[in-house]
């Protein structure tokens, strides 16, 4: 009777150990899967932020270029035109600038 009791206790301990190890394995697989999904999500976010940064860089360079042009025009005494008049040149006519 003692031998069968020891076998039952050993079997119960072994079964409990196996169940604990299987549960721990399932927990680890779930944790690894979750971490991979988070890493992929963060990688996508980083990629979109890099693209947005490139767009902002281009927009900033355009804006600074326009500011430089505006500063250059104002420092060289250029004025904004009020109205524009065009000269109509007829076919076969030649226009020359006199000095």
Rosetta constraint file for C-alpha pairs under 8 A:
AtomPair CA 1 CA 5 HARMONIC 6.14 0.50
AtomPair CA 2 CA 6 HARMONIC 6.11 0.50
AtomPair CA 3 CA 7 HARMONIC 6.22 0.50
AtomPair CA 4 CA 8 HARMONIC 6.15 0.50
AtomPair CA 5 CA 9 HARMONIC 6.16 0.50
AtomPair CA 6 CA 10 HARMONIC 6.04 0.50
AtomPair CA 7 CA 11 HARMONIC 5.95 0.50
AtomPair CA 8 CA 12 HARMONIC 6.03 0.50
AtomPair CA 9 CA 13 HARMONIC 6.09 0.50
AtomPair CA 10 CA 14 HARMONIC 5.98 0.50
AtomPair CA 11 CA 15 HARMONIC 5.99 0.50
AtomPair CA 12 CA 16 HARMONIC 5.99 0.50
AtomPair CA 13 CA 17 HARMONIC 6.05 0.50
AtomPair CA 14 CA 18 HARMONIC 6.17 0.50
AtomPair CA 15 CA 19 HARMONIC 6.17 0.50
AtomPair CA 16 CA 20 HARMONIC 6.10 0.50
AtomPair CA 17 CA 21 HARMONIC 6.12 0.50
AtomPair CA 18 CA 22 HARMONIC 6.09 0.50
AtomPair CA 19 CA 23 HARMONIC 6.09 0.50
AtomPair CA 20 CA 24 HARMONIC 6.11 0.50
AtomPair CA 21 CA 25 HARMONIC 6.08 0.50
AtomPair CA 22 CA 26 HARMONIC 6.22 0.50
AtomPair CA 23 CA 27 HARMONIC 6.18 0.50
AtomPair CA 24 CA 28 HARMONIC 6.18 0.50
AtomPair CA 25 CA 29 HARMONIC 6.22 0.50
AtomPair CA 26 CA 30 HARMONIC 6.19 0.50
AtomPair CA 27 CA 31 HARMONIC 6.13 0.50
AtomPair CA 28 CA 32 HARMONIC 6.12 0.50
AtomPair CA 29 CA 33 HARMONIC 6.12 0.50
AtomPair CA 30 CA 34 HARMONIC 6.13 0.50
AtomPair CA 31 CA 35 HARMONIC 6.20 0.50
AtomPair CA 32 CA 36 HARMONIC 6.22 0.50
AtomPair CA 33 CA 37 HARMONIC 6.31 0.50
AtomPair CA 34 CA 38 HARMONIC 6.24 0.50
AtomPair CA 35 CA 39 HARMONIC 6.08 0.50
AtomPair CA 36 CA 40 HARMONIC 6.17 0.50
AtomPair CA 37 CA 41 HARMONIC 6.13 0.50
AtomPair CA 38 CA 42 HARMONIC 6.05 0.50
AtomPair CA 39 CA 43 HARMONIC 6.03 0.50
AtomPair CA 40 CA 44 HARMONIC 6.28 0.50
AtomPair CA 41 CA 45 HARMONIC 6.30 0.50
AtomPair CA 42 CA 46 HARMONIC 6.07 0.50
AtomPair CA 43 CA 47 HARMONIC 6.15 0.50
AtomPair CA 44 CA 48 HARMONIC 6.24 0.50
AtomPair CA 45 CA 49 HARMONIC 6.17 0.50
AtomPair CA 46 CA 50 HARMONIC 6.14 0.50
AtomPair CA 47 CA 51 HARMONIC 6.34 0.50
AtomPair CA 48 CA 52 HARMONIC 6.15 0.50
AtomPair CA 49 CA 53 HARMONIC 6.00 0.50
AtomPair CA 50 CA 54 HARMONIC 6.28 0.50
AtomPair CA 51 CA 55 HARMONIC 6.35 0.50
AtomPair CA 52 CA 56 HARMONIC 6.20 0.50
AtomPair CA 53 CA 57 HARMONIC 6.07 0.50
AtomPair CA 54 CA 58 HARMONIC 6.31 0.50
AtomPair CA 55 CA 59 HARMONIC 6.23 0.50
AtomPair CA 56 CA 60 HARMONIC 5.96 0.50
AtomPair CA 57 CA 61 HARMONIC 6.21 0.50
AtomPair CA 58 CA 62 HARMONIC 6.24 0.50
AtomPair CA 59 CA 63 HARMONIC 6.13 0.50
AtomPair CA 60 CA 64 HARMONIC 6.06 0.50
AtomPair CA 61 CA 65 HARMONIC 5.99 0.50
AtomPair CA 62 CA 66 HARMONIC 6.24 0.50
AtomPair CA 63 CA 67 HARMONIC 6.22 0.50
AtomPair CA 64 CA 68 HARMONIC 6.14 0.50
AtomPair CA 65 CA 69 HARMONIC 6.29 0.50
AtomPair CA 66 CA 70 HARMONIC 6.16 0.50
AtomPair CA 67 CA 71 HARMONIC 6.12 0.50
AtomPair CA 68 CA 72 HARMONIC 6.02 0.50
AtomPair CA 69 CA 73 HARMONIC 6.09 0.50
AtomPair CA 70 CA 74 HARMONIC 6.19 0.50
AtomPair CA 71 CA 75 HARMONIC 6.06 0.50
AtomPair CA 72 CA 76 HARMONIC 6.25 0.50
AtomPair CA 73 CA 77 HARMONIC 6.61 0.50
AtomPair CA 73 CA 78 HARMONIC 5.42 0.50
AtomPair CA 73 CA 79 HARMONIC 7.96 0.50
AtomPair CA 74 CA 78 HARMONIC 5.85 0.50
AtomPair CA 74 CA 79 HARMONIC 7.54 0.50
AtomPair CA 89 CA 93 HARMONIC 6.53 0.50
AtomPair CA 89 CA 94 HARMONIC 7.94 0.50
AtomPair CA 89 CA 95 HARMONIC 7.81 0.50
